[in-house]
């Protein structure tokens, strides 16, 4: 007998003693237990992501009047601030729609490969959302720095005393620090998703390899 | 969801629960993890059941949901720590035939199967369940030719374990 037939025969034997045959009474409550699937985790992460950036975007509107006035002054006038806020909320809405569609397309009855593909697609939407927010955060920080150096009388007076070289070095340092700050947040995200999706990525790569 | 659907589903699950047990047997290495995965597959099957139209056999549909849960959706619980992996073989093969050589061969084969990656395990599982290549390719989402090529490689790999 072929070795693999031996394995097949053993495999197909009746249930094993350690695999307890459950009765319908035991199976029924299992239907309503909480799932701990990766899709659910991704769903909660995406919701948290959306809320976090919505909150960050909302801060100017709930902070003090002075701060808002300062921001409006920075952007030229209140209308620019309003336009920027409307724009950022529209982007968030677009991402909500994309995420909703991505989650809808995940189906456990799909083929193994397609299921992995749709989960990775959802992860991609979250990734682009994070990238968008980090780029915007970086730009806002740079803009804020520029404004405080050239528009804030106290800071600009101090900056005026600097030699060209000092100005260049201090601007460079500020830019590097801002970039580092954004970079660290990005690494943090990569780490979270890296850990969460390690197995999925490995298996997807394995399936893709079969096609070569 | 209505009670009749619940009862209908539970009756089918009770009848075919061995499929779920077998998926768990292949993808877990201790009793706790086995139970966890069984639980998760049950949830996923139930969630997908309202969309089950009966075009495919219930058992065929179970293979797909079971494998998808084991390979992709299931997150190993904290209890499934790596140091427990050595338990695998003794846990999986109790009550085997008494023939020493066969017993030894089986032990080696199971050891080799547990060392395969998740995708190879899925192939072996469907092969052991006597699924044809068309069903294997439909379940995994790869072409029949690729399924055949990969399966032959895996079979070869398993045979070398016994005849190095």
Interface residues (C-beta under 8 A of the other chain):
Chain A: X3 X4 X6 X7 X8 X10 X11 X12 X15 X16 X17 X18 X19 X21 X22 X23 X24 X27 X28 X30 X31 X33 X34 X35 X36 X37 X38 X39 X41 X107 X108 X109 X110 X111 X112 X113 X114 X115 X116 X119 X199 X200 X202 X203 X206 X207 X210 X211
Chain B: X6 X7 X9 X10 X11 X13 X14 X17 X18 X21 X22 X24 X25 X31 X34 X38 X39 X40 X42 X43 X44 X46 X47 X48 X51 X52 X61 X64 X65 X67 X68 X69 X71 X72 X73 X74 X75 X77 X91 X94 X95 X96 X97 X102 X105 X106 X109 X110 X113 X117 X118 X119 X122 X127 X128 X129 X130 X138 X139 X140 X141 X142 X143 X146 X147 X149 X150 X155 X158 X159 X162
